[in-house]
Amino acid sequence: MANNFDYYTPTEVVFGNHTEEQAGALVRKYGGTKVLVVYGGTSAKKSGVLDRVIASLEGAGLEVCSIGGVVPNPLLSKVYEGLKVAREAGVDFLLGVGGGSAIDTAKAIAYGLANEGDVWDFYEHTRKPVSCLPVGAVVTIAAAGSEMSDSSVITNEQNGEKRGCNTDLSRPKFAIMNPELTLTVGAYQTAAGCADMMMHTMERYFTSKGNMEITDALAEGLLKTVMKHALILKADPQNYESRAEVLWASSLAHNGITGCGNGGNDFATHRLEHEMGGMFNVTHGAGLTAIWGSWARYVCKDCLPRFVRFAKKVMDVQNGANDMDTAEKGIQAMEAFYRDIGMPTSFKELGIAPTDEQMKEMAARCRDAVGGHCGAAKELYEDDFYHIYVAASQR
């Protein structure tokens, strides 16, 4: 049964070769005059994309300042640093150049500039932002989909909390997406990015509260497409067509379209991983695949028709002895795919070994982060979070 839904995706997408050269015109189009460019490490400089973007901005008559050094699992301290630079320069537009970490940091700075008080309040959910400076994105990694989403995730390194703020206020005005810019992304990060976009899709797919056939078809097609091209990129990382496919998929996976008409979004796997990322600083996509199988087996019985459909439509498995057997075959097939692209399927494979106390602490933090419980496939509470962590540690 279809559920009521709102679908709001205002981001202008400019896709293709050399599109980063349009950055200046696009910032002008959306009212920017003084731009803070937010980027990550040395790759943006080495590849030349940062220079081309800044040249485009300056060529459009814009004032430009920048802040680099954004890391995976982006840090609150970098947000504060960006706020200082932006306030001193009188910035009125934020441009993230990179992957989700750079874009999420730009969004956080944009929240901080447009609202009084501590920006971390919005991530702890003690306050809600009422405004946000405009944000644009030049995407260099196919993964998080932040360029079209309402989401920003930041890690507070002082307490190890990794938290998200989701509001339509931060949806980027535009997203520049040139597949060529992703050709230099390494094999591990490419695979982790593919895992992340697939998980964004599956978080919306696995729900026990209603679905739409057209939305299912979009989600299933996206998953199969990403799986196909992830394997191609493993063998041929310079394949432009496959880079283009997964780059566009990363945006579609997290702009809301694969959840229209579904009975709520699950996102328990993401919530569980956030605590792993906050405590152990693991690569996000790898953390997701390490916990997914344990989550799937824990909730499968309560969302069985979806897991059976997933097994047949996405993983192309044959009917088992019964529905539970079919669902388990689908889970096993997905885990086999993760391993094929070099992603972990357990804590051991991820390279972490949390103690029982650490797993209890992550479960408690997860409880606090979600307000007690979460899940659309199965409603999960603190004890459930703990048992899923334990299952992942024993595999």
N, C-alpha and C positions, 0 to 999 in steps of 0.2 A: 504494500500500500504506500502510495506517495505521500510524503509529508509536505506541509507548507514550507516555503523557503524564500529568503531574500538573496539575490545574487548581485553583488556590487564589485565590479572590477574596472576601475577608472583609468588604469595605467596605459599610456600610449606605448606600444612596442615598436621599436625600430630595429629590424632584424636583417643581418646580412653583412657582407664584406665592407670594410672601411666605414661602418656606421658610427664608430667612435668619433669620427671627424665632424659629426653633427652635434656634438655635445654642447657647444657654445650656443648654437641657434635654438636648441631645445630648452636650455636654461633660460634664455631670453624669452622664449615663447611662454614659459610658465612664471614669468615675473621676477626672475632672479637678477640681481645686479652685483652682489658680493658673495662669492662662492667659497665654501670650505670643501676641499677635496679630501676624502677620507680613504686611505688605502692601506694595504698590508705590508708585506716585506719587500725584499729586493726584486722579486720577479716582475712587478709592475714597472720598475725602472729598467731592468735589463731587457724586457721585451719591447720597450719603447712606447707602450700604450699610455703610460702616465704622461710622457712628454707630448704625445699627440693630443691627448685630452686637454691638457693645460694650454697647448697652442691653440686649440679650437676655442677654448673659453676666452683666452686673451684676444684672439682674433675677432671675437664678437664684442669686444669692448668691455668685458667683465673684469672686475677686480677678483684676484684669486689668492687664496692662502691654502695651505695643505697640512695634513697631519698623517704620518705613516706609522708603521709598527703595530698595526692591528694584528692580533694573533687568532688562530682557531680557538673556539670557546672564548669569544672576545670579552675583554676585561672592563670592569667598571672604572678602574683608574684611567684607562685610555679615554673613556667617555668624559670624565672630569677634565682631563687634559685638553680634549677637543673643545669642551665648553669654554675653557679659559681662552684658548686661541680665538674661537669664534666671537666671543663677547668683545675682546680687544679689537677685532677687525670689523665689527659691526655686520657680521654675516647675515644674509637673508635667504640663503639657499644652501642645501647640503647635497653633495654628490659623492656617492659611494662608488669606488672603483675597485673591483675585485669580486670575491664571492660573498656568501651570506654574512660572514663576520664583518667585512667592511661595510656592507649595506646596513646590517643591524646596528652597528656602532653609529653610523650616520643618522639612523632613525632615533636612536637614544639621545644623541646630541640635539637633534631637532626637537624632541620632546622637552629637553632641559632648557633650551633657549626660549621656548614659547610658554613655559609655565613657571610659576614661582616654586620655591622649595627644592628639596632634594629629588633628583630624577629617579633615584633608586626606589622611592616610594611607589612609583608606578609599576615596578617589577615585583615588589613585595605585595602589591595590591592593597596598600593601605590608603591610597588615593588613586583617582582616575585622572588622566590628562584631559584637558578641555580644549587643547589646541596643539598644533605641531607645525613647525616650519616646513616648507616644501622640500621634498627629497627626490633626487633622481638617482639612477643606477647605470653604471657601465659594467656589465657582467663578464667576468673572466673565468669563472668556474661553474659548471653545470651541477647544481646540487640542491641548495637550500630553498630556492624559489622565492627568496625574500624580495626580489625585484618586482613581484606582483602581489605579494601577500600583505596581510595586516599585522604580521608578526615581527617581533624583534626579541632576541634572546641574548642576555648579558650574564656574565659570571662575576660575582662579587668575590674577589680573591681574599678578602679579609675573613670571610666566614665560609667560603667554599660553596655558596649557594648559586646555582645556575637557574635563572628565572626568566620568564617571558612576559612581554606586554603585548597584548593584541587589541588594536583598535583600528578602525578604518582611517583615522586621522593620519596614520603614517604610511598609507599606501603610496608608493612612489608615483610621481607625476609622469615619468617616462622611464623606460628600460631600454638601453642600447645593448643589443645582443649580436655580437659578431662571432660566429663559430671559430674563426681563425684564432681568436684570442685564447681559446681553450686548448689548442693543439699542444701546448707545452706542459699541460697538467700531467703530473706523473701517474703511473699505473694505479698506485694505492689510492690516491685522492680521487682519481676518476671512478674507481670502483666504489669508494665510499660515497661519492656524490650520487651515483646511480642508486645505491642502496637507500640513501636519504629520500630521493624523489619517489622511489617505489613505496617507501614507508609512509610518506605523506598521502599517497593514494590509498594504501591499505588501511590507514587510520580512519579513513572515511568509508571504506568499503565494508569493513567488518562491524556491522551493527545488527542488533536483533529487533530493531524498532521500525522497520519499513524501508523500502528502497524503490527506485524507479528503474525500469528496464534500460532506458536510454543512458542514464547515468552509469549504470553497471557496465554497459557496452563501452562507454568512454573510458572508464577506469580499467576494465580488462584489456582493452586495446592499448592503453598507455603502458600497462605493466608488461605486456608481451613485447611491445616495441622496445622498451628500455632493456629488457632482458636480451633481446636479439642484438642490439647495438652495443651493449656492455661487453658481450662476448667478442664482437667484431673489434672493438677498441682494445681489448686485451691482446689480440693478435696484431692489430694494425692501428696503433695510437694516432697515426697521422691521417686517418680516414675522415675527410672533411664532412661527408654526408652523415656518417654516424655521429660525429661531434654535433652537427646541426640538429639531428633528431633528438639527442638526449638534452641538448641545451633548451630546446623548445619544450620538451617534456618536463623539465625541471620547473618551468613556470606554470604549465598547466596542472601539474601535480599539487600546487599549493596556492592557486588563485581562487579556489573554491568550487570550480566547475565539477570536480569529481565527487562532490558531496551534495549536490543539489537534489532535494527530495528525500535524502536519507534521514533516518531517525536519529540524528545526532552524530557527532564525531567521537571516535573512541579516544585516540591519542594517549592511551595508557603507556604504550611502548615508549613514546617520546618522554612522558613524564618520568618513567623509570630510568631512562637513559640520562636525563638531565642530572639526576642525582649521581649517577656514575661519572658523568663529565665533570661535575662540580668537585667530586672527591678525588678522582684519579686523572682528570684532564685527558680523557681518551678522545680519539677522533670520533666525531658525532655519528657518522654513518656506520662505522665499525661497531660502536657501542650499541646501535640499534639492532644490527644483525646478531650481535652476541646475546641479546636478551629476547629477541622476537620469538624464537622457537619455544622457549620456556613459557612466555606469555601465551602463545597460541595454544599450547597443550593445556594450559590452566583454564582458559576461557572457552575452549572448543565446544564442550558439551552444551554450554548455554547459548551458543550461536552456531549450532551445527549446520543448518541449511546453507549458511553463508560459506562455511568452510568446505562443504561438499561442492558447492558451485565453484568456488575458487579452485579446488583441486581439478575439476573437470574443465572449466573454461580457461583458466590461466595456466595451470601446470600440465594440462593434457594427460592426466592419469586415468587409468581404467577403474571401473567400479571395483571396490573391495568387497569383502564378505558382508559388510554392512556399512551404514553411513559413517560411523566412527572410524572404521578401517579406511574408508575412502578419504576422509578428512586427514587422517594421519599420513596417508600416502602423499597428499598434497603438501603437508607441512614438511615432510622429509624431502620432497622434490625441491621445495624452495630453499631449504637448508643446503642441499647439494649444489644448487645454483650459486648461493652465497660463497660456498667454498671454491667453486669453479672460478669465481672472479677474485679470489683472494681475501674474502671477508670472513671474519670469525663467526662461530655459532655457539660459543660458550665463553665464560669468563677466562678459562684456561687459554683458549685460542686467542682471546683478546689481549692476554698478557697481564691480567690482574688477578689477585687472590684475596678478595676482601674477607676479613674475619667475620665471625658471627655478629660481633658487636657493631662492626662497620655496616653490615647488611641491615641490622636493626635500626641503626642511625639513618641510613638512606631511606628506609621504609617510613620512618617517622618524619623525615624531611619531605618526602613525597606526599605524605598525608597533609602536612602543613601547606605545601605548595598548591595542592588541588582543593583545599578547603574541606578535607575529610575523605572524599571519595571521588572517583572518576571512572569512566568507561561506558561505552555504548554496546559493546559485544557482551560484556558482563560487568556489573557494577563492582568495583574493587575498593577495598579499604586497606588500612595499614597492615593488617595481618596477611592479606592477600599479596600486597607488595613484597613483604618479607619472604613469603613462600616462593614467589617467582624468582627473587634474587637467589634464594637457596637452590632452587632447581637449576639455575644457570651456573651456579658454582659447582654443582655436582656432575655436570655433563662432561 
